[in-house]
Amino acid sequence: MESDPLYVQAGQMLGALGEMAWQSFVVDLLHALHGVSDVQDIRTTKDQGADALIHSRRCCVACYGPRAAPSMPAFRKKVKGDYESYRLHWSKDYPHWELWVNWPPSPEQIRFVKSLNDQGQIVGRDRVRKHLKERPWGEQRPLLERLGVEPALIGRRLLQPLLDDLAGGNIPVYSPVDYHDRAPEIARKVNANYSGPDAEEALIRMRLSFDAQCDVEALLEQYGNAEIERIKSRVIRDFSDTGHVQGFHSRFITLCQRYDDKYNRVEDDLLSDYIRALVLYLFSQCHIGRAPTANEAR
């Protein structure tokens, strides 16, 4: 049973695709699995029981993607008709046959496919999701975006390698802070580190990043307490290493750029936003930057 929220939602979106969108998605996934030169998309012609051909495997792929799982009589009628077309037009050159469906097939449906062709396979939604999950992230992401998976879930996955790296190794843990007692309101924290128009701009940036900061917090909650403390301590140490740079904002930009250079080599704008959200989240929690004094205005 899939438990990762990213792929749980991907599975739901796969099941909601209509016939044409399902065919298009399967062909794009086949291109990722086997290479564009090895997979021929034949949907633009009279397919005659096939949607794609995998040349190296001599395999014919048919897609069936209704918006709801079909009844068994409807399944038999549709699949038998497609299979007969395949048998007449493709089976000689492509003896292997697969049916890709956007729901988990029932045992009866699996047996029916085998009754048509004992070497035939039915590839259900969960196997399609597994194929997707096993692809490199650079191939996964555009497919996940096409499915309409929430950007927040994609953003969390982009940020996770950075957090895993920060959580590793022997980093001395800084003494915990009682934030209920010491953490100020965001405006006071910003005003303690910025002045004039810069403070207004910083507040705007904070507000715009609140949703991403919530995603960062949700992702951090998946780590153990010791790992979270190591992440915080690592960011504190990395921020301290920017001490040669003048001004808090310049130090903030320098730290974000260092993380961008190390973890975002493909220059992904969404990941850059989440890197900034991580640093802003720790700033708002008083881990980095100057805390306001008791005498500073609320």
C-alpha positions, 0 to 999 in steps of 0.5 A: 500500500502506497503511503507517500502523499505525493504518490498517493495523489498521483495514483488518484490523478491517474484514476481520474484521467479520461481515455485520451489523457490516459493514452497520452500519459501512458505513451509519455511514460513508455518514452521515459521507460524505453526511450523515444526511438524505441516506442512508436505512438500510433494513436494518430492513425487508425490504431487497429487495437494498439496505442503504442509499439515497443520495438525492442520487445516486439510488444503492442500496448493497448490503453483503456482509461475510462473515468470509472472502473468498468463493469465486467461485461463492458470490460469484456466487450471493449478488451475483446474487440481491441484484442481481435484488432490486434490479433489481425493487424499486429500479432505477427510482428508484435507477438507480445501484448499488454493492456494498460488500465487506470484502475487496479484490475480485478482477478476476473479481469486478469483471468480474462486477459489471460484467456485471450492470450496466455502471454498477455499482461494487464498493467494496472494503475498501481504498476503504472505508479510504480514505474513512475516512482522508479524513474529519475526525478527529472523524468518524474516531475513533468509527468507528475505536473501533467497529472495535476499533483499539488505543487506543494507535494512536488516542492517537498520532494525537491527539498527533501534531499537537502534536508537529508543531507543537513540532517546527516553527519556529526554537527554539534547541536546548539542549545534549544530555545524556548520559543514560546518565551523568546520568539517574537512576532514576525514583524518585530523579528524583521524590524530587528534585522531590516530598516526602512523600505527594506523591512517592508519588502522583507515582510512582503517576502515573508507573507508570500512564503508562508504557504511554502514555510508550512510545507517546510514545517510539515516535511520537518515533522517527518524527521526525528527530534535529533535529526531536526536539531541537526538540520537547525544546527547545520543551518545556524553554522552555515549562516555563521560562515557568511559572517564576512558578508555585510548586512543580514539580507546579503548574508541571507541571499549568500546562504540561499545561493550556496544551497542553490549551488549545491542542491539545485544544479538544474536551476529549478525555480520551485526548489529555489523558492523552497530553499528560501522558505526553509531559511526564512522558516528558521529565521522566523523561529529565531535560529538565525538573525538578531532577535529584537530586544525587550525595549524594541517596539512591538 
